[in-house]
Amino acid sequence: MKQLLFMTVLTILSAIGGTSNPVWPILLYYGMAVLRPQYLWKWALPDIRWSLIAGALVLASVVINIKSVAIRGRFNVVIALILAHALFLLLSLLNAYDPATAQVWAIEYGKIVLMAIVASFVLTRLSELRLLALVIFAATGYIGWEMNYLYFVDGRMDIYHNGFGGLDNNGAGLLLSMGLPLAYLFGMTCKQWWRRGVSWFAGVLILHAMLMSYSRGAMLSAMVGLGWLLIHHRPRRHAVIMLLVICMIVPLLAGKEIRARFFSTTQYESDYSANSRFESWAAAWRITTDHPLTGIGIRNSNAFSQQYGADLRGRTIHSQYLQIAADSGIPAMLTYAAMLIVAGISCARARAMCRRSLSDADSPLPQEASERLRDTSVLAVACQSSLLIFAFGAGFLSLEVFELPWILMVLSGVLPGCVQNELAESLPQIEAPPPQSGTFPIGFGSKLSTHHGALQP
């Protein structure tokens, strides 16, 4: 009953907030996309499509506030790549060997792409991005709490045996590992000591739940992502201390079986799971060479993988990049990889803008703006780390419609523009010539940057 009440109240509040700002229903939709309450509380919730309700609220809110969205929204490279990727997916759908299967997956893609584009135009402030990061962190933290509760109280390891939210143990482990950099974000930037403590405690819960998934891919990906955080952490002596703490905590959280599972990666020659992946990767590449432009059809490669050398009928490719290449062609795979790369570059650009503005003695910022930019610098590194975790883990899993990386790509794509908006509001305005006829409105085609007196296209 309490779960139903919670979801109902949350939906009503988001609907009310959506009358003035589409950000609130977007936060609801993306929070549900990560938390997946219909799976988490399926024993307590009626058969209601909560994500559909949230998506409808987003679209209704955008229509109500279309004027402000059109003025504030800004196009970015990540959106352009998402649209290009969607075009290649459409071509793959039209040329699919099994149109029925392709249509099912195309519908999922369509919902993800639509929400990504809408969110990219609605999210324009740093405070909104921090709220989105907080929603993602709260969702992953609660999942970690649930998995730990089931283990310590009921003696169950559901994340290993059943996965989570329609994902198997590997996908669930990767989902949780992507929440670890967000624990770092709020552990480092929260001002009150108790909030920092809650953030670090949630990070420990997420880490332990991820280890209980027994997913070697998630463990390796987490190592890569956390290493990225420590490399960029300042001062370096704190990074060394954090590394030592992690090295002490992980052996305590990982039992003998988990450690044995992780170190079995060195014995991949005799590992059936690893060898089956090698065979499915080879099959995917053979399919790709036969159908390089549009692939065999969205998620059609599973039906043909055994014919091309996989060990079992219906074998999933177990590599995001090769799965997309076999299903939808090399152009689709390249645009998907470009989305991840450009999102990481956008984070680096935003972080550089923050650090440059904070160190500029000629244009001092108000204290509140300086704090927001410092926090945003940490947010940029945390997003990079989460995307890196996914990009590495996606080499071993097929998770095309796994929505969390899409959310982070959206956040990363709008991050530089939000930093520019913060600087424009915090620094004195400069005089600039009026836009000439035929140019885009500021909301979509150009942006006046007051930082260093520059007019940037």
HELIX and SHEET records of a PDB file:
HELIX    1   1 LYS A    2  GLY A   18  1                                  17    
HELIX    2   2 VAL A   23  LEU A   35  1                                  13    
HELIX    3   3 PRO A   37  LEU A   40  1                                   4    
HELIX    4   4 TRP A   50  ILE A   64  1                                  15    
HELIX    5   5 ILE A   66  ARG A   72  1                                   7    
HELIX    6   6 VAL A   77  LEU A   94  1                                  18    
HELIX    7   7 PRO A   99  VAL A  122  1                                  24    
HELIX    8   8 LEU A  126  ASP A  154  1                                  29    
HELIX    9   9 ASP A  158  HIS A  161  1                                   4    
HELIX   10  10 ASN A  169  SER A  177  1                                   9    
HELIX   11  11 LEU A  180  THR A  189  1                                  10    
HELIX   12  12 TRP A  193  MET A  212  1                                  20    
HELIX   13  13 ARG A  216  HIS A  232  1                                  17    
HELIX   14  14 ARG A  236  LEU A  253  1                                  18    
HELIX   15  15 LYS A  256  PHE A  263  1                                   8    
HELIX   16  16 SER A  264  SER A  270  5                                   7    
HELIX   17  17 TYR A  272  ASP A  290  1                                  19    
HELIX   18  18 SER A  301  PHE A  304  1                                   4    
HELIX   19  19 GLN A  320  SER A  328  1                                   9    
HELIX   20  20 ILE A  330  LEU A  358  1                                  29    
HELIX   21  21 GLN A  367  GLY A  393  1                                  27    
HELIX   22  22 GLU A  403  SER A  426  1                                  24    
HELIX   23  23 HIS A  451  GLY A  453  5                                   3    
SHEET    1   A 2 LYS A 447  LEU A 448  0                                        
SHEET    2   A 2 LEU A 455  GLN A 456 -1                                        
END                                                                             
